[in-house]
């Protein structure tokens, strides 16, 4: 899947805005989410480091994965460092993270069974243990099931 993030500043309201786009249809990016952050919060997070910035960027609606979040954090740090007025765009293609060739797996050692006879594994006295247990006692509870007649009154009220 391809995705793109657009980063720009709303100078009038002193906010950083991130828009997320994702490839939901083949070769077409669709707007997915927009998140707005106060400049002061982003500047404070940048001063504390990229991990703090990533934490500040993540919200209930916007939660980029680790690989994307690192790239976004670096782009935002650069965006604020250069005091850019032009929007910045970051594009990702998940296929770049997939391995190009299959890795051949090698068996380190054979697993040997401790016993060849399955009958040795079966616990023969299961039924005896079960029958020794006392029967379940009747539980007195304050909960009770409603009669069907109780629901007829509710239907009549509608």
Rosetta blueprint (number, residue, H / E / L):
1 X L
2 X E
3 X E
4 X E
5 X E
6 X E
7 X E
8 X E
9 X E
10 X E
11 X L
12 X L
13 X L
14 X L
15 X E
16 X E
17 X E
18 X E
19 X E
20 X E
21 X E
22 X E
23 X E
24 X E
25 X E
26 X L
27 X L
28 X E
29 X E
30 X E
31 X E
32 X E
33 X E
34 X E
35 X E
36 X E
37 X E
38 X E
39 X H
40 X H
41 X H
42 X H
43 X H
44 X H
45 X H
46 X H
47 X H
48 X H
49 X L
50 X H
51 X H
52 X H
53 X H
54 X H
55 X H
56 X H
57 X H
58 X L
59 X L
60 X L
61 X L
62 X L
63 X L
64 X L
65 X L
66 X H
67 X H
68 X H
69 X H
70 X H
71 X H
72 X H
73 X H
74 X H
75 X H
76 X H
77 X H
78 X H
79 X H
80 X H
81 X H
82 X H
83 X L
84 X L
85 X L
86 X L
87 X L
88 X E
89 X E
90 X E
91 X E
92 X E
93 X E
94 X H
95 X H
96 X H
97 X H
98 X L
99 X L
100 X L
101 X L
102 X L
103 X L
104 X L
105 X L
106 X L
107 X L
108 X L
109 X L
110 X L
111 X L
112 X L
113 X L
114 X L
115 X L
116 X L
117 X L
118 X H
119 X H
120 X H
121 X H
122 X L
123 X L
124 X L
125 X L
126 X H
127 X H
128 X H
129 X H
130 X H
131 X H
132 X H
133 X L
134 X L
135 X L
136 X L
137 X L
138 X L
139 X L
140 X L
141 X L
142 X L
143 X L
144 X L
145 X L
146 X L
147 X L
148 X H
149 X H
150 X H
151 X H
152 X H
153 X H
154 X H
155 X H
156 X H
157 X H
158 X L
